[in-house]
Amino acid sequence: MKEDKCNNILAKPSGITLGQHRSDVVSEVSDICQIFIGTCEKYKKLTGKDLAMRLSVSAKWHDNGKACPKWQEACRKDFQSYQLWKHNHPTCSFKEYSSEKRNEAGYNLRTVGIRHEFYSLKEAAVTNMPIPILAAIAAHHGKLGLAFEDKWTSCPSFKQFWNEFRKTSNDISEKESLALVCDKLLEFDTIRGLLQFADHRASAKEDKEPVPGLNCFNYRFPFENKRGIQKLVEDNWNNDILLVRAPTGAGKTDASLLWASRQIAVHKADRLVIAMPTRFTANALSVNVAATLSDTGLYHSSAWYSKYSKVQNGELDMKEALAQQKMANLLATPITVCTIDHLLMSLTFTQESHHLICSNLANSCVVIDEADFYDDFTLANIIFLLKVLHNWKVPVMIMSASLPESALQLYRKAGFNIESILEDKESDSYNKCFNIKKLIEYDDIQDINYLLKYCIERGNAIIYLNTVDKAIKVYKEIKALVLGSGKDIPIILYHSRFTEKDKQRKENMLLDNLGRKAWNNGTAKGIAILTQIGEISINISSELMISEICPIDRLMQRAGRLCRFDNSVGEMYALIPYKDNTLYPAPYGSYSQNEKSWIPCKALLSTIDILKAGIYSAQDLVNILNKVYSEEAVFSIKAQTNVQALEQMLINNWLMNPVEKWNDDDTHSNSWRSRDIGPQGLVFVIKPACTHFYNYSEYMEFVLSYSISLPVYLLDKGRKEHRIDSDCKITIGSNDPIFINVIRDGFYTFDIGVDLTNNEEDNFL
């Protein structure tokens, strides 16, 4: 097809010609290959093929099917409709036309029944293009999947391509070789994902939409000298995997950035991905990293709020915020801080975007920060992720203050050759001590009333409770005691069941009262009552801590907030919770539906058995850690079965997307879960002022400002007790109405959050 002819063929109802769009996509491909140097080099090593050449070919052919007469006729009709509208709106864009004339804009193309990429594929096939390029062309609008089988098989000439793709997919699947699938994934998905990426960027620019720049990783160490763990990491950067054990304050963040800069400098990776255990820890780390390197992406189920709050404050345009969030979702920023769940989810290939996410992941260096050892379910998932990363030759660093020696054997199972755990035992952090004054068994809040009064007397304290229900009870008790004392002491309760807006306010209050600046200024004051979300994510300190007992790796994280900003010896009182004269371990164990009780995990019992009152250094805690986790982790049948389901999804779906689709917030399917938690649902703290949302983005603004995720069993209980209403009907765009859950007045406040239940079976974050 000659270029002058292309310039007379429309690519879009906006009037963009095929020649122009093709040129724009080729230009984007060229820019991508100049930035993603490591990706191009790895592709050459793996396949022996030139990625830039393959991408350029796919870009030139991907839309040629738009020359199909029926498609062109429909596109021109839509273009004429747009021109008629634009005559009366000369300054408006096609995007604005599409918003105003939602049903009219693109109507002819929507109803003509022609998939242009199928015709593009038909034209490209006659040139004997390799199947990875054909698959990229076929998938560039997300239609290479089982949900679209009828569209492929309705025409004999397209059915042959469908059969060829199915055969290619099944030939690998039948062999069930993870290494082989990983190799094929890299060969196919690098073209598939990057063609879509280039196409979307070109289209956005053509529509005058904001498009974030493609930037290289650029980090400069901000200090004059490297210390301890930072020097160790840099000296050992060339290992395939590093295990790093470093206590709080050892400079782990800058160590990870130093390590990544070495990987990227020699093109072993194009970017850094930092995977955190929860979205709360991801939030905090992204802020920390951004202080050193501004081009940092944050992605998880509620990360959008950090962007949306800037939109509300006028600091950022909504469209720019959405575009930046999309880049972070795709791991396309120089640094992306995300949850481990996001990486695991991408291995299911239940969304088209997973192909690009995996391609970018395969060409990253990855830091996994603080993986829990007591949670065998999540740990088994992480080991599978590491197997995939090892097959892709992705440099990996696992960093934690609580990494036992038994981790060596466990992580070797992923295929990595690991000799030892790196740690700087000479650092001041290892010599820092705290004092466990007493271990106290208790059943009722009144049993520890004297300790709560001691917190008030001291004026600053951090209290860790293992369940939300218990944290709320302690908060109410302390508030009453402070009121009776006549003292003015801030009491701050923080757990997962606040809205994103209120979480941000809570975090700011914690930092203002107990953060580094407050301690430096001599103004530190307040009592923080936290659940697990405060173990890593909040950079606060106190001289006194009361903590319910938890596995030693979690306790080490909590202890890291005792006298965090100086070398004083902090006090801790460890509580061992009982219920009806029986140890109550929630959430550190498994809940038996038959027995209606909790079974404590082995790590919790070992911690209780070993821990005694006395003074502990960081090294002392490591010694206990190694005793508690002295044996190599043995995964439960439940965890093993779950991982097998994930592996099967990867093998089955690597080329052909399944019928099953997940939303971005989902963490499980019928067969696999990223975490061993029950299903979750949304509850809103207010009713919407208007029950019709213009589009999904408008609805998401409401979700991010006023919703909270709760276990489904709590939603059911709230409805039965008339604390939650489920009769609020809304509509989004032209979709059918849906009903949302709205919490009744009095059961959500800024001070307490959601206060629905005394049942603690899952109520622990």
Legacy VTK file of the C-alpha trace (Angstrom):
# vtk DataFile Version 3.0
C-alpha trace
ASCII
DATASET POLYDATA
POINTS 765 float
0.000 0.000 0.000
1.615 3.271 -1.093
1.915 6.163 1.290
0.001 8.654 -0.872
-2.948 6.240 -0.919
-2.750 5.861 2.863
-3.098 9.604 3.201
-6.494 9.388 1.525
-7.655 6.582 3.824
-9.086 7.507 7.188
-7.785 5.840 10.344
-10.327 7.496 12.674
-13.645 9.352 12.553
-11.732 12.419 13.725
-10.191 12.700 10.256
-6.704 11.358 11.072
-5.503 9.492 7.997
-4.009 6.028 7.988
-0.719 7.431 6.712
-0.512 9.949 9.541
-1.462 7.457 12.236
0.968 4.869 10.915
3.746 7.461 10.944
2.825 8.500 14.488
2.908 4.922 15.799
6.228 4.199 14.075
7.620 7.354 15.687
6.425 6.197 19.127
8.011 2.789 18.535
11.303 4.478 17.710
11.168 6.566 20.904
10.338 3.487 22.995
13.283 1.526 21.633
15.658 4.425 22.315
14.549 4.566 25.967
14.035 0.829 26.597
17.569 -0.190 25.654
17.709 -3.107 28.092
14.462 -4.483 26.669
15.888 -4.487 23.150
19.127 -6.145 24.261
17.386 -8.865 26.288
15.062 -9.599 23.369
18.048 -10.027 21.063
19.750 -12.405 23.502
16.615 -14.485 23.985
15.258 -14.696 20.433
18.148 -13.668 18.212
15.761 -11.151 16.646
15.813 -7.355 16.372
13.012 -5.990 18.546
13.096 -2.522 16.980
12.674 -4.054 13.546
9.811 -6.321 14.620
8.025 -3.461 16.375
8.442 -1.199 13.367
6.969 -3.843 11.067
4.021 -4.428 13.390
3.431 -0.665 13.625
3.353 -0.318 9.842
0.879 -3.163 9.372
-1.336 -3.072 12.457
-4.062 -0.801 11.002
-3.907 -1.674 7.319
-7.233 -3.490 7.629
-8.886 -0.078 7.931
-8.588 0.158 4.153
-11.358 -2.482 3.947
-14.130 -0.761 1.897
-16.899 -1.484 4.441
-14.814 -0.183 7.315
-13.812 2.909 5.338
-17.387 3.649 4.347
-18.529 3.502 7.980
-15.596 5.635 9.159
-16.310 8.316 6.551
-19.958 8.508 7.609
-18.859 9.040 11.204
-16.328 11.643 10.045
-19.050 13.517 8.156
-21.245 13.555 11.281
-18.343 14.985 13.235
-17.739 17.654 10.575
-21.373 18.754 10.692
-21.180 19.106 14.474
-17.829 20.878 14.340
-19.238 23.483 11.970
-21.192 24.833 14.941
-18.392 24.100 17.441
-15.216 25.166 15.589
-12.948 25.240 18.659
-13.981 21.852 20.057
-12.105 18.562 19.688
-13.322 15.134 18.624
-13.073 14.071 22.254
-15.539 16.783 23.237
-17.791 15.738 20.372
-17.669 12.133 21.592
-18.611 13.230 25.099
-21.545 15.367 23.967
-22.810 13.024 21.231
-22.052 9.759 22.951
-24.567 7.663 20.992
-23.927 9.359 17.658
-20.117 9.543 17.680
-18.649 6.428 16.042
-22.100 4.861 15.590
-21.439 3.541 12.084
-18.138 1.914 13.062
-19.734 0.323 16.111
-22.505 -1.235 14.049
-20.722 -2.154 10.809
-19.508 -5.493 12.232
-15.934 -5.209 10.906
-12.883 -5.874 13.077
-10.185 -3.991 11.215
-7.339 -5.846 12.974
-8.597 -9.120 11.469
-8.222 -7.624 7.999
-4.810 -6.209 8.947
-3.805 -9.714 9.954
-5.034 -11.138 6.660
-2.907 -8.657 4.688
0.165 -9.182 6.854
-0.002 -12.975 6.646
0.735 -13.039 2.918
4.202 -11.617 3.659
5.092 -14.656 5.819
5.513 -12.571 8.960
6.520 -14.531 12.082
3.664 -15.424 14.397
4.747 -13.113 17.283
4.144 -10.115 14.968
0.847 -11.579 13.748
-0.260 -12.103 17.353
0.614 -8.479 18.183
-1.457 -7.221 15.253
-4.347 -9.523 16.177
-4.297 -8.420 19.838
-3.730 -4.683 19.535
-7.359 -3.987 20.482
-7.540 -6.755 23.086
-9.555 -9.228 20.993
-7.128 -12.163 21.045
-9.075 -14.087 23.646
-11.649 -16.806 24.156
-14.400 -14.255 24.794
-14.166 -13.238 21.127
-14.004 -16.694 19.574
-17.295 -16.222 17.690
-15.940 -13.099 15.977
-12.894 -15.017 14.779
-14.654 -18.184 13.674
-17.595 -16.546 11.881
-15.428 -16.030 8.771
-13.348 -18.923 7.315
-10.415 -16.657 6.400
-10.156 -15.405 9.986
-10.864 -18.810 11.530
-7.581 -20.153 10.164
-5.681 -17.526 12.147
-7.698 -18.354 15.251
-6.855 -22.033 14.860
-3.171 -21.201 14.409
-3.102 -19.076 17.549
-4.912 -21.771 19.527
-2.464 -24.384 18.283
0.520 -22.204 19.241
-0.954 -21.674 22.679
-1.853 -25.319 23.265
1.462 -26.696 22.001
3.162 -24.914 24.874
0.415 -25.692 27.376
0.525 -29.422 26.764
4.235 -29.502 27.619
3.533 -27.524 30.810
7.074 -26.188 30.980
7.257 -22.968 32.978
10.658 -22.086 31.500
9.381 -22.574 27.944
6.253 -20.522 28.598
8.343 -17.719 30.105
10.570 -17.635 27.030
7.576 -17.543 24.691
5.889 -14.913 26.811
8.873 -12.640 26.482
9.083 -13.164 22.719
5.375 -12.566 22.085
4.411 -10.102 24.800
7.243 -7.652 24.237
5.875 -6.970 20.746
2.231 -7.356 21.734
2.471 -5.028 24.724
4.734 -2.384 23.227
2.710 -2.153 19.988
-0.405 -1.390 22.052
1.592 1.037 24.182
2.863 2.900 21.098
-0.585 2.862 19.472
-2.285 4.284 22.574
0.341 6.993 23.008
0.103 8.021 19.345
-3.701 8.119 19.496
-3.681 10.174 22.694
-1.348 12.729 21.120
-3.519 12.864 17.992
-6.523 13.575 20.229
-4.551 16.281 22.069
-4.698 14.260 25.286
-1.896 14.468 27.909
0.791 11.830 27.409
3.459 11.405 30.132
6.992 11.474 28.809
9.133 8.374 28.463
11.979 8.960 30.885
15.091 7.050 31.856
15.945 6.048 35.398
18.139 8.821 36.776
19.378 8.615 40.345
22.173 10.364 42.177
23.139 9.272 45.654
22.259 12.295 47.827
24.926 11.846 50.516
28.676 12.313 50.587
29.465 8.790 51.812
27.784 5.424 51.472
27.215 3.603 54.731
26.878 0.028 55.809
24.255 -1.807 53.816
24.430 0.710 50.963
28.064 -0.145 50.320
27.446 -3.887 50.717
24.632 -3.807 48.171
26.650 -1.826 45.668
29.650 -4.142 46.067
27.470 -7.198 45.363
25.150 -5.671 42.755
26.023 -8.185 40.018
24.532 -11.186 41.843
21.330 -12.553 40.303
19.601 -12.112 43.660
20.500 -10.355 46.901
18.989 -11.101 50.285
19.473 -8.099 52.543
18.760 -8.009 56.255
18.881 -4.513 57.675
17.118 -3.003 60.693
15.140 0.232 60.717
17.258 3.261 59.899
19.917 1.373 57.942
19.269 3.273 54.697
17.507 0.502 52.761
15.691 2.796 50.327
18.841 4.435 49.032
20.543 1.028 48.978
17.835 -0.248 46.627
18.209 2.807 44.372
21.995 2.377 44.254
21.548 -1.292 43.341
19.024 -0.462 40.626
21.232 2.222 39.103
23.978 -0.361 38.584
21.568 -2.836 36.928
20.185 -0.199 34.598
23.610 1.246 33.722
24.653 -2.081 32.145
21.205 -2.597 30.533
20.243 -5.588 32.664
17.024 -3.654 33.289
15.261 -0.500 32.131
13.458 0.365 35.350
13.043 -0.410 39.040
9.920 -2.033 40.469
9.558 -2.004 44.263
6.929 -4.473 45.467
5.503 -3.922 48.932
3.355 -6.250 51.062
0.365 -3.879 51.280
-0.891 -0.721 49.611
-0.369 1.207 52.859
3.362 0.463 52.876
3.508 1.218 49.151
2.019 4.673 49.782
4.658 5.570 52.345
7.615 4.262 50.351
6.544 6.049 47.164
6.641 9.353 49.038
10.089 8.495 50.417
11.460 7.517 46.999
9.886 10.499 45.253
11.841 12.808 47.550
15.001 11.523 45.856
13.690 10.656 42.397
10.627 12.596 41.296
9.526 10.406 38.366
8.034 7.706 40.555
4.834 5.815 39.835
2.569 4.392 42.526
0.031 1.718 41.667
-2.427 -0.305 43.705
-6.168 -0.482 44.243
-6.433 2.885 45.994
-3.262 4.630 44.806
-5.297 6.871 42.537
-6.366 8.884 45.562
-2.875 10.348 45.919
-3.270 11.779 42.415
-6.924 12.671 42.819
-6.244 14.700 45.960
-3.810 16.804 43.899
-6.523 17.259 41.279
-8.906 18.514 43.974
-6.233 20.921 45.238
-5.666 22.274 41.738
-2.078 20.989 41.590
-2.730 18.569 38.741
-5.119 18.302 35.792
-7.508 15.330 35.992
-6.494 14.005 32.583
-2.810 14.263 33.457
-3.415 12.430 36.733
-5.234 9.600 34.955
-2.456 9.315 32.363
0.233 9.148 35.056
-1.739 6.512 36.937
-2.015 4.404 33.796
1.756 4.562 33.302
2.299 3.310 36.858
-0.234 0.515 36.340
1.763 -0.676 33.321
5.108 -0.443 35.204
6.210 2.047 32.549
7.678 4.666 34.910
11.420 4.667 35.769
10.445 3.567 39.287
7.109 2.020 40.175
6.126 1.295 43.766
3.297 -1.232 43.822
1.964 -4.153 45.817
3.108 -7.738 45.398
-0.524 -8.489 44.494
-0.248 -6.321 41.355
2.707 -8.329 40.049
1.046 -11.642 40.887
-2.177 -10.547 39.207
-0.329 -9.837 35.968
0.740 -13.498 35.788
-2.893 -14.579 35.414
-3.299 -12.859 32.003
-6.958 -12.233 32.720
-6.665 -8.682 31.350
-5.089 -7.576 28.087
-2.949 -5.056 29.990
-1.225 -7.945 31.798
0.781 -8.698 28.648
2.450 -5.272 28.693
2.817 -5.315 32.488
4.649 -8.649 32.263
6.835 -7.434 29.415
7.841 -4.395 31.471
8.292 -6.548 34.584
10.573 -8.918 32.658
12.759 -5.949 31.767
12.931 -4.456 35.252
15.003 -5.032 38.346
12.762 -5.903 41.273
12.996 -5.145 44.977
10.651 -7.083 47.268
10.425 -5.203 50.528
9.329 -6.977 53.722
7.832 -10.365 52.804
6.179 -12.008 55.815
7.401 -15.485 56.744
4.499 -16.404 59.008
2.072 -16.174 56.041
2.806 -19.317 54.013
-0.051 -18.622 51.587
1.409 -15.335 50.344
4.964 -16.645 50.627
4.140 -19.546 48.297
2.829 -17.037 45.749
6.025 -14.990 46.065
8.196 -18.063 45.436
6.292 -18.695 42.206
6.762 -15.047 41.206
10.493 -15.460 41.858
10.599 -18.556 39.639
9.144 -16.531 36.794
11.544 -13.636 37.419
14.467 -16.069 37.472
13.411 -17.486 34.100
13.256 -13.942 32.737
16.722 -13.213 34.203
15.358 -10.328 36.242
17.757 -9.053 38.945
16.043 -9.361 42.332
16.732 -7.958 45.773
14.729 -9.002 48.838
15.091 -6.591 51.746
13.792 -6.974 55.260
14.678 -6.319 58.852
13.268 -9.776 59.592
14.825 -12.191 57.130
15.667 -15.564 58.742
18.593 -17.756 57.683
16.115 -20.415 56.531
15.163 -17.986 53.749
18.310 -19.050 51.904
17.035 -22.551 51.235
13.524 -21.323 50.482
14.583 -18.798 47.868
16.979 -21.291 46.296
13.858 -23.245 45.338
13.048 -20.436 42.930
16.214 -21.320 41.003
18.537 -18.633 42.326
22.034 -19.406 43.559
22.331 -17.631 46.919
25.329 -17.963 49.218
24.402 -15.771 52.183
22.270 -12.960 53.547
23.938 -9.557 53.386
23.938 -7.542 56.595
26.075 -4.880 58.226
26.444 -6.039 61.811
28.762 -3.139 62.633
26.090 -0.493 62.094
24.657 1.529 64.971
21.236 0.098 64.163
22.358 -3.372 65.223
23.536 -2.106 68.601
20.359 -0.161 69.349
18.334 -1.696 72.175
14.867 -1.672 73.657
13.484 -3.133 76.857
10.579 -5.583 77.032
9.466 -4.732 80.548
6.832 -7.406 80.875
4.777 -10.028 79.023
1.161 -9.822 80.162
-1.679 -12.241 79.539
-5.004 -10.431 79.333
-8.621 -11.135 78.410
-10.358 -7.803 78.881
-9.401 -4.148 78.342
-9.809 -3.552 82.070
-6.932 -5.979 82.665
-4.532 -3.487 81.078
-6.217 -0.322 82.282
-3.166 0.535 84.393
-0.971 0.417 81.263
-3.294 2.776 79.416
-3.056 5.186 82.356
0.744 4.865 82.181
0.616 5.900 78.498
-1.332 9.009 79.473
1.169 9.754 82.242
4.114 9.465 79.820
2.380 11.637 77.213
3.551 9.631 74.201
3.011 6.005 73.251
2.308 3.672 70.372
-0.196 0.878 70.971
-0.464 -2.011 68.489
-3.603 -4.152 68.509
-4.049 -7.159 66.223
-7.702 -6.514 65.322
-9.703 -3.443 64.388
-12.354 -4.308 66.949
-9.798 -4.368 69.787
-8.177 -1.140 68.564
-11.533 0.646 68.666
-12.207 -0.596 72.200
-8.795 0.593 73.420
-9.308 3.954 71.710
-12.644 4.484 73.467
-11.153 3.483 76.821
-8.169 5.838 76.501
-10.377 8.714 75.345
-12.475 8.275 78.487
-9.353 8.110 80.690
-7.840 11.242 79.116
-11.111 13.097 79.543
-11.176 12.113 83.206
-7.549 13.154 83.725
-8.071 16.669 82.404
-4.916 16.357 80.273
-4.651 17.514 76.668
-3.140 14.572 74.800
-3.920 13.778 71.134
-5.321 10.236 70.739
-5.136 8.953 67.144
-6.713 5.705 65.980
-5.493 4.384 62.605
-6.552 1.220 60.788
-7.618 0.215 57.286
-11.295 1.062 57.620
-11.179 4.761 56.984
-11.835 6.464 53.652
-8.739 7.301 51.634
-9.255 10.984 52.386
-9.427 10.315 56.125
-6.444 7.937 56.012
-4.375 10.738 54.575
-5.525 13.096 57.322
-4.776 10.442 59.963
-1.268 9.877 58.610
-0.598 13.618 58.675
-1.806 13.810 62.291
0.468 10.922 63.275
3.470 12.573 61.628
2.659 15.967 63.112
2.457 14.526 66.626
5.007 11.697 66.633
7.075 12.149 63.470
10.757 13.057 63.197
10.125 16.787 62.983
8.039 16.757 66.163
10.770 14.894 68.056
13.500 17.186 66.701
11.475 20.217 67.774
10.717 18.787 71.208
6.967 18.907 70.536
6.284 15.163 70.230
3.128 14.255 72.077
0.260 11.842 71.621
-0.903 8.246 71.750
-1.190 6.323 68.472
-3.401 3.235 68.382
-2.556 1.158 65.330
-3.242 -2.161 63.665
-0.874 -3.924 61.239
-1.016 -1.115 58.686
1.134 0.970 61.019
3.970 -1.555 61.250
5.924 -0.310 58.256
4.096 2.526 56.603
4.185 5.350 59.168
7.494 6.986 60.098
6.692 7.767 63.744
8.343 7.082 67.086
7.594 6.858 70.788
9.455 6.115 73.999
6.767 3.661 75.125
5.057 0.859 73.234
2.309 -1.568 74.129
1.919 -4.340 71.594
-0.193 -7.432 71.378
2.020 -10.406 70.661
2.595 -11.323 67.028
5.142 -13.429 65.105
8.684 -12.232 65.707
9.137 -10.800 62.192
6.102 -8.547 62.758
7.232 -7.664 66.281
10.608 -6.562 64.923
8.843 -4.122 62.613
6.795 -2.738 65.481
9.850 -2.407 67.732
11.481 -0.334 64.986
9.217 2.525 66.067
10.584 2.631 69.606
12.918 5.630 70.005
13.258 5.548 66.220
15.011 8.904 65.915
17.647 8.535 68.652
19.561 5.844 70.543
17.464 5.852 73.719
16.258 2.548 75.156
12.498 2.395 74.678
10.022 0.446 76.814
7.709 -2.242 75.479
4.916 -4.158 77.184
3.928 -7.265 75.228
0.325 -8.402 75.596
-0.776 -12.002 75.068
-4.504 -11.844 74.248
-6.928 -14.448 75.577
-10.621 -14.984 74.964
-12.687 -17.222 77.247
-9.431 -18.416 78.869
-8.015 -19.504 75.490
-5.209 -17.876 73.502
-6.786 -15.603 70.886
-4.280 -15.418 68.000
-6.264 -13.564 65.299
-5.136 -12.888 62.626
-1.988 -14.999 63.029
-3.381 -18.398 62.221
-6.361 -19.925 60.480
-10.012 -19.692 61.376
-11.907 -22.979 61.623
-15.503 -22.644 60.502
-16.326 -26.020 62.052
-14.875 -25.180 65.453
-15.744 -21.466 65.240
-12.323 -20.659 66.630
-8.802 -19.646 65.629
-5.876 -22.052 65.297
-2.637 -20.132 65.987
0.201 -20.348 63.490
3.414 -22.051 64.553
5.451 -18.829 64.349
3.185 -17.105 66.865
3.395 -19.970 69.348
7.186 -20.146 68.987
7.494 -16.404 69.535
5.419 -16.597 72.718
7.509 -19.526 73.926
10.896 -17.879 73.287
10.260 -14.228 74.099
11.067 -13.151 77.654
11.257 -9.855 79.484
14.600 -8.140 79.085
16.736 -5.855 76.939
17.041 -6.726 73.245
19.307 -5.458 70.500
18.573 -5.836 66.780
20.963 -8.796 66.733
19.133 -10.417 69.653
15.903 -10.194 67.678
17.577 -11.744 64.640
18.701 -14.647 66.835
15.092 -15.186 67.965
13.933 -14.845 64.372
16.275 -17.664 63.335
14.977 -19.878 66.140
11.327 -19.254 65.282
11.965 -19.934 61.608
14.743 -22.483 62.081
13.131 -24.936 59.691
12.621 -24.432 55.996
9.068 -23.287 55.273
6.686 -26.108 54.394
3.684 -24.853 52.491
0.224 -26.037 53.420
-1.862 -28.027 50.952
-4.061 -24.954 50.604
-1.084 -22.758 49.666
0.337 -25.352 47.270
-2.997 -25.869 45.529
-3.406 -22.125 45.163
0.017 -21.701 43.540
-0.641 -24.603 41.182
-3.777 -22.765 40.049
-1.714 -19.624 39.345
0.859 -21.583 37.358
-1.908 -23.235 35.347
-3.461 -19.852 34.584
-0.137 -18.565 33.292
0.387 -21.649 31.132
-3.175 -21.650 29.796
-3.544 -17.904 29.225
-0.090 -16.837 28.056
-1.288 -16.165 24.491
-5.091 -16.363 24.521
-6.893 -14.279 27.133
-9.521 -16.293 29.038
-13.231 -15.520 29.181
-12.869 -14.645 32.858
-12.150 -10.952 33.432
-11.112 -9.243 36.656
-11.411 -5.664 37.750
-8.231 -3.859 38.771
-9.176 -4.078 42.457
-9.707 -7.846 42.465
-7.144 -10.134 44.069
-8.745 -13.497 43.464
-10.737 -15.628 41.042
-12.682 -18.829 41.402
-9.423 -20.788 41.407
-6.623 -18.505 42.674
-6.025 -15.813 45.315
-3.096 -13.518 45.920
-3.896 -13.566 49.656
-5.830 -15.891 51.900
-8.589 -13.463 52.721
-12.311 -13.578 52.128
-14.140 -11.616 49.423
-14.399 -7.870 49.914
-17.039 -5.293 48.992
-17.471 -1.514 49.086
-19.500 0.519 51.550
-19.969 4.277 51.209
-19.967 6.639 54.168
-22.476 9.018 52.529
-25.147 8.805 49.866
-24.213 10.459 46.567
-25.780 13.896 46.092
-26.766 12.836 42.581
-27.471 9.173 41.819
-26.467 9.466 38.139
-22.766 9.582 37.307
-21.904 10.927 33.878
-19.136 8.368 33.335
-16.974 5.856 35.178
-14.328 8.472 36.029
-16.929 10.607 37.753
-18.102 7.563 39.708
-14.507 6.745 40.691
-14.117 10.232 42.160
-16.994 9.386 44.491
-15.556 5.924 45.237
-12.129 7.267 46.124
-13.502 9.984 48.373
-16.217 8.128 50.246
-15.816 4.331 50.034
-14.227 1.701 52.275
-13.509 -1.932 51.482
-14.967 -4.402 53.994
-15.197 -8.191 54.154
-18.464 -9.374 52.638
-19.441 -11.080 55.907
-19.265 -7.693 57.677
-21.383 -6.069 54.975
-23.981 -8.820 55.398
-23.926 -8.404 59.176
-24.252 -4.628 58.867
-27.274 -4.989 56.632
-28.948 -7.488 58.983
-28.414 -5.138 61.917
-29.723 -2.158 59.898
-26.395 -0.360 60.114
-25.847 -0.540 56.351
-28.456 0.238 53.699
-28.237 -1.489 50.316
-31.197 0.167 48.572
-29.344 3.167 47.121
-29.633 2.859 43.323
-27.189 4.629 41.002
-26.440 4.671 37.276
-23.092 5.153 35.556
-23.285 6.542 32.051
-25.755 4.541 29.960
-25.247 1.318 31.948
-27.996 -0.459 33.856
-28.683 0.725 37.432
-26.766 -0.857 40.303
-27.279 -0.810 44.077
-24.555 0.367 46.454
-24.044 -0.103 50.206
-24.263 3.043 52.328
-23.425 3.080 56.020
-26.001 4.721 58.252
-25.295 7.866 60.254
-23.341 7.223 63.444
-21.517 4.091 62.304
-18.667 5.940 60.591
-16.746 8.845 62.107
-13.372 10.406 61.467
-12.228 9.470 64.973
-13.157 5.771 64.842
-13.761 4.844 61.197
-16.207 2.012 60.577
-17.583 0.684 63.852
-19.836 -2.234 62.956
-19.026 -5.365 64.851
-17.514 -7.116 67.827
-16.853 -10.212 65.735
-13.094 -10.315 65.103
-12.661 -13.374 62.877
-11.379 -11.307 59.920
-11.471 -7.858 61.464
-7.719 -7.376 61.807
-6.280 -4.649 59.621
LINES 1 766
765 0 1 2 3 4 5 6 7 8 9 10 11 12 13 14 15 16 17 18 19 20 21 22 23 24 25 26 27 28 29 30 31 32 33 34 35 36 37 38 39 40 41 42 43 44 45 46 47 48 49 50 51 52 53 54 55 56 57 58 59 60 61 62 63 64 65 66 67 68 69 70 71 72 73 74 75 76 77 78 79 80 81 82 83 84 85 86 87 88 89 90 91 92 93 94 95 96 97 98 99 100 101 102 103 104 105 106 107 108 109 110 111 112 113 114 115 116 117 118 119 120 121 122 123 124 125 126 127 128 129 130 131 132 133 134 135 136 137 138 139 140 141 142 143 144 145 146 147 148 149 150 151 152 153 154 155 156 157 158 159 160 161 162 163 164 165 166 167 168 169 170 171 172 173 174 175 176 177 178 179 180 181 182 183 184 185 186 187 188 189 190 191 192 193 194 195 196 197 198 199 200 201 202 203 204 205 206 207 208 209 210 211 212 213 214 215 216 217 218 219 220 221 222 223 224 225 226 227 228 229 230 231 232 233 234 235 236 237 238 239 240 241 242 243 244 245 246 247 248 249 250 251 252 253 254 255 256 257 258 259 260 261 262 263 264 265 266 267 268 269 270 271 272 273 274 275 276 277 278 279 280 281 282 283 284 285 286 287 288 289 290 291 292 293 294 295 296 297 298 299 300 301 302 303 304 305 306 307 308 309 310 311 312 313 314 315 316 317 318 319 320 321 322 323 324 325 326 327 328 329 330 331 332 333 334 335 336 337 338 339 340 341 342 343 344 345 346 347 348 349 350 351 352 353 354 355 356 357 358 359 360 361 362 363 364 365 366 367 368 369 370 371 372 373 374 375 376 377 378 379 380 381 382 383 384 385 386 387 388 389 390 391 392 393 394 395 396 397 398 399 400 401 402 403 404 405 406 407 408 409 410 411 412 413 414 415 416 417 418 419 420 421 422 423 424 425 426 427 428 429 430 431 432 433 434 435 436 437 438 439 440 441 442 443 444 445 446 447 448 449 450 451 452 453 454 455 456 457 458 459 460 461 462 463 464 465 466 467 468 469 470 471 472 473 474 475 476 477 478 479 480 481 482 483 484 485 486 487 488 489 490 491 492 493 494 495 496 497 498 499 500 501 502 503 504 505 506 507 508 509 510 511 512 513 514 515 516 517 518 519 520 521 522 523 524 525 526 527 528 529 530 531 532 533 534 535 536 537 538 539 540 541 542 543 544 545 546 547 548 549 550 551 552 553 554 555 556 557 558 559 560 561 562 563 564 565 566 567 568 569 570 571 572 573 574 575 576 577 578 579 580 581 582 583 584 585 586 587 588 589 590 591 592 593 594 595 596 597 598 599 600 601 602 603 604 605 606 607 608 609 610 611 612 613 614 615 616 617 618 619 620 621 622 623 624 625 626 627 628 629 630 631 632 633 634 635 636 637 638 639 640 641 642 643 644 645 646 647 648 649 650 651 652 653 654 655 656 657 658 659 660 661 662 663 664 665 666 667 668 669 670 671 672 673 674 675 676 677 678 679 680 681 682 683 684 685 686 687 688 689 690 691 692 693 694 695 696 697 698 699 700 701 702 703 704 705 706 707 708 709 710 711 712 713 714 715 716 717 718 719 720 721 722 723 724 725 726 727 728 729 730 731 732 733 734 735 736 737 738 739 740 741 742 743 744 745 746 747 748 749 750 751 752 753 754 755 756 757 758 759 760 761 762 763 764
